[in-house]
């Protein structure tokens, strides 16, 4: 089984993905962390061909064998990962890894082009949306002490980059279920998504 979740930054993909993976007994794959790990490797002075990104069965991300999962969520890597994602060789490398994982496990995989590029034949595709201010508030709440105005500007900058990049721009797949998370609690979004997944799988 393959369930994809796409959408812009700070829209709630990770929280929903983890919940769906638990509910349906799938491996959760947070592909954005792979791009963050590449950005971290480049920051450390490595060349792309020196960077090996793997994921263990517990969902931890390894950079050349080192567990870097807890190092990947910083404002600096937020922006750098979006920039490296525009590089064809990076995308080619990581998409191959993501497809290999999906061929080996039932997965809930989230990112920005999973339903359109990585797993276009997935049984269920979800696209989350929310307005930039709402997403900035969520991210600022996650990262205590973060300035809301700065976070909002970062999200708007990333939105433009993700929508206009030449390779795999951020767009919902034609057969994606679109869920607007504005003014909805996480519990409401999870419940709605579970019902939609059950409905889609029931059509098979």
Residue frames as qw, qx, qy, qz and C-alpha x, y, z in Angstrom:
[[0.000, 0.889, 0.459, 0.000, 0.00, 0.00, 0.00],
 [0.420, 0.076, 0.016, 0.904, 1.22, 3.47, -0.84],
 [0.083, -0.900, -0.422, 0.069, -0.27, 6.64, 0.64],
 [0.471, 0.239, 0.007, 0.849, 1.24, 9.97, -0.38],
 [0.182, -0.878, -0.360, 0.258, 0.91, 13.31, 1.40],
 [0.472, 0.287, 0.132, 0.823, 2.06, 16.48, -0.34],
 [0.146, -0.928, -0.334, -0.072, 1.78, 20.14, 0.52],
 [0.253, 0.787, -0.231, 0.513, 3.71, 23.32, 1.39],
 [0.368, 0.209, -0.651, 0.630, 5.91, 23.92, 4.43],
 [0.065, 0.009, 0.622, -0.781, 4.36, 23.72, 7.92],
 [0.557, -0.117, -0.329, -0.754, 0.98, 22.54, 6.67],
 [0.704, -0.274, 0.463, -0.463, 0.89, 19.47, 8.92],
 [0.756, 0.344, -0.508, -0.227, 2.17, 16.73, 6.61],
 [0.290, 0.327, -0.838, 0.327, 4.39, 15.10, 9.22],
 [0.386, -0.080, 0.631, -0.668, 1.77, 14.98, 11.98],
 [0.808, 0.236, 0.029, -0.538, -0.82, 13.54, 9.61],
 [0.637, 0.428, -0.633, -0.099, 1.67, 11.13, 8.05],
 [0.047, 0.276, -0.864, 0.419, 2.68, 9.67, 11.40],
 [0.567, 0.053, 0.498, -0.654, -0.95, 9.24, 12.41],
 [0.813, 0.348, -0.182, -0.430, -1.90, 7.49, 9.16],
 [0.458, 0.428, -0.775, 0.078, 1.17, 5.25, 9.32],
 [0.197, -0.161, 0.815, -0.521, 0.21, 4.15, 12.84],
 [0.677, 0.183, 0.306, -0.644, -3.41, 3.60, 11.89],
 [0.848, 0.415, -0.151, -0.294, -2.75, 1.57, 8.75],
 [0.861, -0.325, 0.350, 0.178, 0.44, -0.16, 9.91],
 [0.697, 0.655, 0.012, 0.291, 2.79, 1.44, 7.38],
 [0.620, -0.203, -0.036, 0.757, 6.33, 2.79, 7.44],
 [0.090, 0.963, 0.193, -0.165, 6.30, 6.59, 7.61],
 [0.664, 0.105, 0.202, 0.712, 8.77, 8.26, 5.25],
 [0.034, -0.927, -0.143, 0.345, 9.41, 11.98, 5.75],
 [0.758, 0.403, 0.192, 0.475, 11.21, 12.77, 2.49],
 [0.061, 0.957, -0.059, 0.276, 11.94, 16.38, 3.40],
 [0.625, -0.702, 0.326, 0.099, 14.45, 15.12, 5.95],
 [0.841, 0.130, 0.316, 0.419, 16.40, 13.47, 3.14],
 [0.389, 0.769, 0.099, 0.498, 16.87, 16.85, 1.46],
 [0.366, -0.896, 0.174, -0.180, 17.77, 18.39, 4.82],
 [0.841, -0.367, 0.312, 0.246, 20.35, 15.64, 5.33],
 [0.698, 0.442, 0.212, 0.522, 21.86, 16.40, 1.93],
 [0.054, 0.909, -0.021, 0.413, 22.00, 20.11, 2.83],
 [0.638, -0.732, 0.240, -0.003, 23.68, 19.20, 6.13],
 [0.872, -0.034, 0.288, 0.394, 26.24, 17.09, 4.29],
 [0.485, 0.676, 0.130, 0.539, 26.99, 19.92, 1.89],
 [0.272, -0.921, 0.100, -0.262, 27.35, 22.28, 4.86],
 [0.778, -0.527, 0.308, 0.148, 29.93, 19.90, 6.24],
 [0.008, 0.722, -0.559, -0.408, 31.97, 20.21, 3.06],
 [0.576, 0.035, 0.804, 0.141, 30.98, 16.94, 1.42],
 [0.252, 0.206, -0.560, -0.762, 30.35, 16.58, -2.31],
 [0.780, 0.035, 0.014, -0.625, 27.06, 15.05, -3.41],
 [0.813, 0.221, -0.530, -0.100, 28.76, 11.81, -4.46],
 [0.275, 0.252, -0.766, 0.524, 30.23, 11.55, -0.94],
 [0.451, -0.135, 0.388, -0.792, 26.80, 11.77, 0.68],
 [0.337, -0.133, -0.915, -0.180, 24.94, 8.57, 1.54],
 [0.471, -0.182, 0.260, -0.823, 21.42, 8.97, 2.91],
 [0.389, -0.139, -0.902, -0.124, 19.66, 5.95, 4.41],
 [0.560, -0.381, 0.116, -0.726, 16.66, 5.35, 6.64],
 [0.063, 0.130, -0.965, 0.218, 16.43, 2.62, 9.25],
 [0.302, -0.396, -0.835, -0.234, 13.37, 0.58, 10.22],
 [0.256, -0.590, -0.565, 0.516, 12.67, 2.97, 13.12],
 [0.221, 0.895, 0.348, 0.169, 12.41, 5.93, 10.75],
 [0.389, -0.779, 0.154, 0.466, 15.73, 7.52, 11.66],
 [0.618, 0.779, -0.058, 0.083, 17.77, 9.25, 8.98],
 [0.758, -0.414, 0.249, 0.439, 21.43, 8.43, 8.62],
 [0.382, 0.895, -0.224, -0.050, 24.03, 10.60, 6.91],
 [0.501, 0.538, -0.654, 0.179, 27.00, 8.40, 6.05],
 [0.623, -0.128, -0.742, 0.211, 25.98, 6.10, 8.89],
 [0.119, -0.032, -0.506, 0.854, 25.45, 8.87, 11.48],
 [0.085, -0.685, -0.723, 0.010, 21.99, 9.34, 12.96],
 [0.167, 0.043, -0.004, 0.985, 21.29, 13.01, 12.15],
 [0.144, -0.620, -0.724, -0.266, 17.51, 12.96, 12.64],
 [0.329, -0.794, -0.398, 0.320, 17.54, 15.43, 15.52],
 [0.365, -0.399, 0.165, 0.825, 19.84, 17.86, 13.68],
 [0.281, 0.292, 0.661, 0.632, 17.64, 18.45, 10.65],
 [0.042, -0.822, -0.533, -0.196, 14.95, 20.92, 11.77],
 [0.332, -0.496, -0.099, 0.796, 16.58, 24.34, 11.81],
 [0.348, 0.840, 0.160, -0.385, 15.61, 27.55, 9.96],
 [0.024, -0.652, 0.600, 0.463, 18.92, 27.37, 8.07],
 [0.223, -0.043, 0.940, 0.255, 18.22, 23.86, 6.78],
 [0.432, 0.625, 0.552, -0.342, 14.60, 24.84, 6.04],
 [0.350, 0.834, -0.129, -0.407, 15.88, 27.20, 3.38],
 [0.049, -0.559, 0.765, 0.315, 18.90, 25.20, 2.24],
 [0.443, 0.113, 0.889, 0.012, 16.90, 22.01, 1.72],
 [0.508, 0.728, 0.356, -0.293, 14.49, 23.89, -0.54],
 [0.212, 0.814, -0.407, -0.356, 17.46, 25.14, -2.55],
 [0.192, -0.357, 0.890, 0.206, 19.15, 21.74, -2.92],
 [0.563, 0.345, 0.726, -0.194, 15.80, 20.26, -3.98],
 [0.511, 0.777, -0.006, -0.369, 16.06, 22.29, -7.19],
 [0.010, -0.618, 0.732, 0.287, 19.25, 20.45, -8.20],
 [0.826, 0.218, -0.328, -0.404, 18.52, 17.65, -10.71],
 [0.526, 0.290, -0.778, 0.186, 21.25, 15.31, -9.44],
 [0.184, -0.155, 0.701, -0.672, 20.03, 15.61, -5.84],
 [0.715, 0.109, 0.164, -0.671, 16.45, 14.86, -6.82],
 [0.750, 0.301, -0.542, -0.230, 17.47, 11.96, -9.02],
 [0.295, 0.269, -0.835, 0.378, 19.47, 10.41, -6.18],
 [0.273, -0.037, 0.650, -0.708, 16.80, 10.83, -3.52],
 [0.744, 0.166, -0.075, -0.643, 13.83, 9.84, -5.69],
 [0.651, 0.246, -0.714, -0.077, 15.57, 6.54, -6.42],
 [0.109, 0.125, -0.822, 0.545, 16.01, 5.96, -2.67],
 [0.483, 0.065, 0.359, -0.796, 12.38, 6.85, -1.97],
 [0.772, 0.205, -0.334, -0.500, 11.06, 4.50, -4.66],
 [0.483, 0.219, -0.834, 0.155, 13.24, 1.67, -3.36],
 [0.145, -0.044, 0.712, -0.686, 11.78, 2.12, 0.14],
 [0.632, 0.170, 0.138, -0.744, 8.22, 2.15, -1.23],
 [0.704, 0.253, -0.590, -0.303, 8.91, -1.04, -3.19],
 [0.385, 0.160, -0.849, 0.324, 9.98, -2.80, 0.01],
 [0.028, -0.256, -0.734, 0.629, 7.34, -1.63, 2.52],
 [0.047, -0.793, -0.567, -0.218, 3.77, -0.41, 2.81],
 [0.381, -0.060, -0.158, 0.909, 4.38, 3.31, 3.17],
 [0.032, 0.943, 0.323, -0.069, 2.91, 6.65, 4.05],
 [0.595, 0.003, 0.132, 0.793, 5.31, 9.02, 2.30],
 [0.039, 0.932, 0.306, -0.190, 5.14, 12.78, 2.59],
 [0.488, -0.180, 0.255, 0.815, 6.85, 15.60, 0.72],
 [0.215, 0.594, 0.006, -0.775, 6.15, 17.98, -2.12],
 [0.513, 0.425, -0.489, -0.563, 6.12, 15.81, -5.25],
 [0.337, -0.158, 0.920, -0.121, 5.40, 12.33, -3.93],
 [0.597, 0.436, 0.612, -0.282, 2.02, 11.89, -5.60],
 [0.517, 0.794, -0.058, -0.315, 3.08, 13.60, -8.82],
 [0.398, 0.713, -0.575, -0.044, 6.64, 12.29, -9.35],
 [0.144, -0.445, 0.859, -0.208, 7.92, 9.80, -6.80],
 [0.230, 0.152, 0.953, -0.127, 4.89, 7.50, -6.49],
 [0.356, 0.123, -0.246, -0.893, 2.47, 8.49, -9.26],
 [0.557, -0.126, -0.736, -0.363, 0.71, 5.10, -9.06],
 [0.013, -0.046, 0.761, -0.647, 0.00, 5.34, -5.31],
 [0.141, -0.487, -0.854, -0.115, -3.42, 4.10, -4.24],
 [0.207, -0.882, -0.414, 0.093, -4.19, 7.19, -2.16],
 [0.432, 0.254, -0.030, 0.865, -2.85, 10.72, -2.65],
 [0.255, -0.845, -0.422, 0.207, -3.52, 13.54, -0.22],
 [0.368, 0.416, -0.009, 0.832, -2.63, 17.21, -0.68],
 [0.338, -0.684, -0.488, 0.425, -2.79, 19.48, 2.37],
 [0.233, 0.553, 0.132, 0.789, -3.26, 23.23, 2.14],
 [0.353, -0.766, -0.413, 0.344, -3.47, 26.14, 4.61],
 [0.224, 0.944, 0.020, 0.242, -2.85, 29.87, 4.39],
 [0.573, 0.431, -0.408, 0.565, 0.72, 31.13, 5.04],
 [0.238, -0.589, 0.355, -0.685, -0.12, 32.95, 8.28],
 [0.890, -0.313, 0.070, -0.325, -1.71, 29.86, 9.80],
 [0.923, 0.164, -0.231, 0.259, 1.31, 27.77, 8.83],
 [0.299, 0.570, -0.392, 0.657, 3.69, 30.38, 10.24],
 [0.546, -0.553, 0.265, -0.571, 1.84, 30.34, 13.56],
 [0.986, -0.142, -0.042, -0.082, 2.11, 26.54, 13.71],
 [0.768, 0.331, -0.295, 0.462, 5.82, 26.58, 13.00],
 [0.011, 0.624, -0.357, 0.695, 6.48, 29.39, 15.49],
 [0.756, -0.463, 0.171, -0.430, 4.60, 27.41, 18.15],
 [0.978, 0.044, -0.155, 0.135, 6.71, 24.34, 17.37],
 [0.650, 0.222, -0.228, 0.690, 9.93, 26.31, 17.73],
 [0.374, -0.841, -0.333, 0.204, 9.60, 28.29, 20.91],
 [0.368, -0.659, 0.119, 0.645, 11.14, 31.75, 20.74],
 [0.399, 0.201, 0.578, 0.683, 10.84, 31.97, 16.95],
 [0.145, 0.383, 0.078, -0.909, 9.65, 35.35, 15.66],
 [0.555, 0.510, 0.633, -0.176, 6.31, 35.06, 13.85],
 [0.382, 0.849, -0.074, -0.358, 7.08, 37.77, 11.28],
 [0.033, -0.601, 0.749, 0.278, 10.41, 36.19, 10.39],
 [0.434, 0.052, 0.899, -0.005, 8.81, 32.74, 10.13],
 [0.544, 0.671, 0.410, -0.292, 6.04, 34.08, 7.89],
 [0.286, 0.813, -0.364, -0.352, 8.58, 35.66, 5.54],
 [0.197, -0.388, 0.884, 0.169, 10.55, 32.40, 5.41],
 [0.514, 0.303, 0.794, -0.119, 7.43, 30.40, 4.57],
 [0.496, 0.787, 0.152, -0.334, 6.35, 32.84, 1.86],
 [0.106, 0.717, -0.611, -0.319, 9.85, 32.74, 0.33],
 [0.303, -0.158, 0.936, 0.083, 9.83, 28.96, 0.36],
 [0.572, 0.514, 0.571, -0.287, 6.31, 28.83, -1.13],
 [0.431, 0.804, -0.180, -0.367, 7.44, 30.89, -4.11],
 [0.006, -0.558, 0.804, 0.205, 10.53, 28.74, -4.61],
 [0.421, 0.038, 0.902, -0.089, 8.57, 25.48, -4.34],
 [0.570, 0.612, 0.449, -0.314, 5.83, 26.59, -6.73],
 [0.437, 0.848, -0.160, -0.253, 8.13, 28.04, -9.38],
 [0.402, -0.507, 0.712, 0.272, 11.05, 25.61, -9.41],
 [0.478, 0.433, -0.549, -0.532, 11.69, 24.12, -12.83],
 [0.391, 0.092, -0.915, -0.033, 11.86, 20.54, -11.54],
 [0.388, -0.408, -0.821, 0.088, 8.77, 19.06, -9.89],
 [0.137, -0.333, 0.157, -0.920, 7.02, 22.28, -8.80],
 [0.130, 0.162, 0.816, -0.540, 4.60, 22.00, -5.89],
 [0.532, 0.007, -0.282, -0.799, 1.19, 21.05, -7.29],
 [0.681, -0.051, 0.622, -0.384, -1.45, 18.51, -6.26],
 [0.153, -0.012, 0.913, 0.378, -1.71, 15.37, -8.37],
 [0.394, -0.109, -0.418, -0.811, -4.79, 15.32, -10.57],
 [0.676, -0.326, -0.614, -0.245, -6.29, 12.49, -8.52],
 [0.283, 0.071, -0.646, 0.706, -5.26, 13.85, -5.10],
 [0.356, -0.748, -0.559, -0.017, -7.67, 14.41, -2.25],
 [0.208, 0.474, -0.184, 0.835, -7.27, 18.06, -1.18],
 [0.499, -0.645, -0.542, 0.202, -7.74, 18.80, 2.53],
 [0.066, 0.710, -0.097, 0.694, -7.82, 22.42, 3.67],
 [0.592, -0.272, -0.626, 0.428, -6.48, 22.41, 7.25],
 [0.032, -0.329, 0.147, -0.932, -7.35, 26.04, 8.05],
 [0.527, -0.290, 0.210, -0.771, -9.52, 26.26, 11.17],
 [0.916, -0.107, -0.334, -0.195, -9.29, 22.50, 11.73],
 [0.559, -0.647, 0.508, -0.101, -7.68, 20.77, 14.66],
 [0.116, 0.449, -0.868, -0.176, -5.11, 18.07, 14.02],
 [0.384, 0.097, 0.882, -0.257, -7.58, 15.47, 15.32],
 [0.598, 0.586, 0.276, -0.472, -10.17, 16.65, 12.79],
 [0.395, 0.667, -0.522, -0.355, -7.68, 16.47, 9.91],
 [0.086, -0.287, 0.954, -0.011, -6.55, 12.98, 10.94],
 [0.500, 0.285, 0.731, -0.366, -10.13, 11.72, 11.22],
 [0.579, 0.670, 0.001, -0.465, -11.05, 13.17, 7.83],
 [0.269, 0.605, -0.705, -0.254, -7.96, 11.66, 6.19],
 [0.274, -0.117, 0.946, -0.129, -8.53, 8.21, 7.70],
 [0.591, 0.463, 0.528, -0.396, -12.10, 8.18, 6.38],
 [0.506, 0.725, -0.244, -0.398, -10.94, 9.31, 2.94],
 [0.056, 0.475, -0.868, -0.132, -8.21, 6.66, 2.80],
 [0.427, 0.111, 0.866, -0.234, -10.68, 3.95, 3.80],
 [0.598, 0.613, 0.258, -0.447, -13.05, 5.20, 1.10],
 [0.391, 0.693, -0.507, -0.330, -10.38, 5.13, -1.59],
 [0.067, -0.325, 0.943, 0.005, -9.06, 1.70, -0.61],
 [0.530, 0.246, 0.718, -0.378, -12.59, 0.39, -0.52],
 [0.598, 0.639, -0.049, -0.482, -12.99, 1.30, -4.17],
 [0.064, 0.528, -0.803, -0.268, -10.21, -1.10, -5.22]]
